[in-house]
Each structure stands twice: as structure tokens, then as C-alpha cells.
Amino acid sequence: MLARDMDMPEPPFAEFYGAHFQRIALQLYAYLGDHAEAQDLTQEAFCRALQQWGRISRYADPAAWVRRVAWNLATSRLRRLQTAVGFLARQREQHVDGPTPDRVALVAALATLPAAQRRALVLHHLGQLGVSEIAEQEGVAEGTVRSWLTRGRARLAARLDAEVWHA
């Protein structure tokens, strides 16, 4: 940027701000589509200009410097937003189909079992825990767990068999 004549007095920052803020904020609003964000970024650009006002005020067009800084801030903000949106899109869970009728029937049948039998079946078959691991977790003997599994399977089979015949 070309410098002003050194003999020219430095214009007051408040006048400069008042004369150019709205125009730059409006440009950023059109670019970003968010009025508050545009004002925030324009404000940030003017704050940076104020910090260096002694030097920037001598430019031939100090508003061009502020406008460039504001546009750079807006472009950076859009890039960060695009990165964040891309990251979030990759983190979303994949859509899965709803439960099948068999799964619904299994869950309903499991709900009818006594809690100890239900826990033993779920831990053993879905959690893939051995009898000894379940016994340790539940604080019971291994024989008790084997009994829960046997009785639970029998009740579950009877319940599911009854549903098949009634369906």
C-alpha cells in the first residue's frame, strides 16, 4: 500500500471507524450469510487496525487494509467451519435398519425371565463371558450360573416356541 504524505496529520481512529465499519460489515454479511458473525469479524479487523493505527493511518487507503484483514478472517472462519462440519459428518453413526421381528421377539422373551437367568444368558451369549467369569461377576458358584443358563434357555425356548405357534 502506498503511504500518505508524511506531512498529513493522522486521521482520528473513531472517524475512520465510523466511516467504514458498516460498509465492510455489510460485505462480510453478504459473504458469510451471518450478520452477527460479519460484525464480529469486522470488529476484530478494526481492533487489529487500532493496535497498529500509527502505521496503518499513513497508508494511502487504510480501509483497504482493514477490509483485507476482515476478509481474511472470514475466509479462515469458513475454512474452520468446513473442517468442523466434515469432522462431525465422519463421526455420525451410520444408519441401521430397525430390529427384525425375531429380535423383537427375543427381547420380549428375555424380559419375561427372572433377572438372574436373563443376566446369565446375556452375559454368556452376547457378552461372550465364560461361566467362571459370570460366577465371579455375580458373586455366585459356577454351578449356580450353569443352572441359570440351563433354566433360562429352557424358558426362553418355550416362550419363543409358543410365540411361533401363536403367530
C-alpha positions as CSV (number, residue, x, y, z in Angstrom):
1,M,0.0,0.0,0.0
2,L,1.2,3.5,-0.7
3,A,2.0,5.7,2.2
4,R,0.3,9.1,2.7
5,D,2.3,12.2,2.7
6,M,4.2,12.4,6.0
7,D,3.1,16.0,6.4
8,M,-0.6,15.0,6.5
9,P,-2.0,14.6,10.0
10,E,-3.1,11.2,11.3
11,P,-6.9,10.9,11.0
12,P,-8.7,10.1,14.2
13,F,-9.5,6.4,14.5
14,A,-13.0,7.0,15.7
15,E,-13.9,8.9,12.5
16,F,-12.2,6.2,10.4
17,Y,-14.2,3.5,12.2
18,G,-17.5,5.3,11.8
19,A,-16.9,5.9,8.1
20,H,-16.0,2.4,7.2
21,F,-17.4,-0.2,9.7
22,Q,-20.9,-0.6,8.1
23,R,-19.6,-1.0,4.6
24,I,-17.1,-3.7,5.5
25,A,-19.5,-5.5,7.8
26,L,-22.1,-5.5,5.0
27,Q,-19.7,-7.0,2.6
28,L,-18.8,-9.8,5.1
29,Y,-22.5,-10.3,5.8
30,A,-23.1,-10.9,2.1
31,Y,-20.1,-13.3,2.0
32,L,-20.9,-15.3,5.2
33,G,-24.7,-15.0,5.5
34,D,-24.5,-14.4,9.2
35,H,-24.9,-10.8,10.3
36,A,-23.6,-11.2,13.9
37,E,-20.5,-13.1,12.6
38,A,-19.8,-10.5,10.0
39,Q,-20.0,-7.7,12.6
40,D,-17.7,-9.7,15.0
41,L,-15.1,-10.3,12.3
42,T,-15.3,-6.6,11.1
43,Q,-14.8,-5.6,14.7
44,E,-11.8,-7.8,15.1
45,A,-10.2,-6.3,11.9
46,F,-10.8,-2.8,13.3
47,C,-9.2,-3.9,16.7
48,R,-6.1,-5.1,14.8
49,A,-6.0,-1.8,12.9
50,L,-6.3,0.2,16.2
51,Q,-3.3,-1.7,17.6
52,Q,-1.2,-0.5,14.6
53,W,-3.0,2.7,13.9
54,G,0.1,4.9,13.8
55,R,1.4,2.9,10.9
56,I,-1.9,2.0,9.1
57,S,-3.2,5.5,9.2
58,R,-0.4,6.6,6.9
59,Y,-1.4,4.1,4.2
60,A,-3.0,5.7,1.1
61,D,-6.1,3.6,1.9
62,P,-6.3,2.3,5.4
63,A,-9.8,1.0,4.8
64,A,-8.4,-1.4,2.2
65,W,-6.1,-2.8,4.9
66,V,-9.0,-3.3,7.3
67,R,-11.1,-4.8,4.5
68,R,-8.4,-7.3,3.6
69,V,-7.9,-8.3,7.2
70,A,-11.7,-8.7,7.7
71,W,-12.0,-10.8,4.5
72,N,-9.0,-13.0,5.6
73,L,-10.6,-13.5,9.0
74,A,-13.9,-14.5,7.3
75,T,-12.2,-16.9,4.9
76,S,-10.4,-18.5,7.8
77,R,-13.6,-18.8,9.8
78,L,-15.3,-20.5,6.8
79,R,-12.4,-23.0,6.4
80,R,-12.5,-23.9,10.1
81,L,-16.3,-24.3,9.9
82,Q,-15.9,-26.6,6.8
83,T,-13.3,-28.7,8.7
84,A,-15.6,-29.0,11.7
85,V,-18.6,-29.9,9.6
86,G,-16.5,-32.6,7.8
87,F,-15.3,-34.0,11.0
88,L,-18.7,-34.1,12.5
89,A,-20.1,-35.8,9.4
90,R,-17.5,-38.5,9.7
91,Q,-18.3,-39.0,13.4
92,R,-22.0,-39.6,12.8
93,E,-23.3,-43.1,13.4
94,Q,-24.3,-45.0,10.3
95,H,-28.0,-45.6,9.8
96,V,-29.0,-49.1,10.7
97,D,-32.3,-50.8,10.0
98,G,-34.7,-51.3,12.8
99,P,-34.8,-54.5,14.8
100,T,-36.1,-57.6,12.9
101,P,-39.2,-59.4,14.2
102,D,-37.0,-62.1,15.5
103,R,-35.0,-59.7,17.6
104,V,-38.2,-58.0,18.9
105,A,-39.5,-61.5,19.9
106,L,-36.2,-62.4,21.6
107,V,-36.0,-59.2,23.6
108,A,-39.7,-59.6,24.7
109,A,-39.0,-63.2,25.7
110,L,-35.8,-62.3,27.6
111,A,-37.9,-59.7,29.5
112,T,-40.1,-62.5,30.9
113,L,-37.2,-64.4,32.5
114,P,-36.1,-63.9,36.1
115,A,-33.3,-61.3,36.3
116,A,-30.5,-63.7,37.3
117,Q,-31.3,-66.0,34.3
118,R,-31.6,-63.1,31.9
119,R,-28.3,-61.6,33.1
120,A,-26.6,-65.0,32.8
121,L,-27.9,-65.6,29.2
122,V,-27.0,-62.1,28.1
123,L,-23.5,-62.2,29.6
124,H,-22.8,-65.6,28.2
125,H,-24.2,-65.4,24.7
126,L,-24.0,-61.7,23.9
127,G,-21.2,-60.7,26.2
128,Q,-19.2,-63.8,25.4
129,L,-18.2,-64.4,29.1
130,G,-17.4,-67.8,30.4
131,V,-19.3,-69.5,33.2
132,S,-16.4,-68.7,35.6
133,E,-16.4,-65.0,34.6
134,I,-20.1,-64.7,35.2
135,A,-19.9,-66.5,38.5
136,E,-17.2,-64.1,39.6
137,Q,-19.1,-61.0,38.4
138,E,-22.4,-62.2,40.1
139,G,-20.7,-63.5,43.2
140,V,-22.1,-67.0,43.0
141,A,-20.8,-70.5,42.4
142,E,-20.2,-71.7,38.8
143,G,-22.9,-74.4,39.3
144,T,-25.4,-71.7,40.0
145,V,-24.5,-70.0,36.8
146,R,-24.8,-73.2,34.8
147,S,-28.2,-73.7,36.4
148,W,-29.3,-70.2,35.5
149,L,-28.2,-70.8,31.9
150,T,-29.9,-74.2,31.6
151,R,-33.2,-73.0,33.1
152,G,-33.1,-69.7,31.2
153,R,-32.5,-71.4,27.9
154,A,-35.4,-73.8,28.5
155,R,-37.8,-70.9,29.5
156,L,-36.6,-68.9,26.5
157,A,-37.1,-71.7,24.1
158,A,-40.6,-72.4,25.4
159,R,-41.5,-68.8,25.2
160,L,-40.2,-68.4,21.7
161,D,-41.8,-71.6,20.6
162,A,-45.1,-70.5,22.0
163,E,-44.9,-67.2,20.0
164,V,-44.1,-69.1,16.8
165,W,-47.2,-71.2,17.2
166,H,-49.4,-68.3,18.2
167,A,-48.3,-66.0,15.4
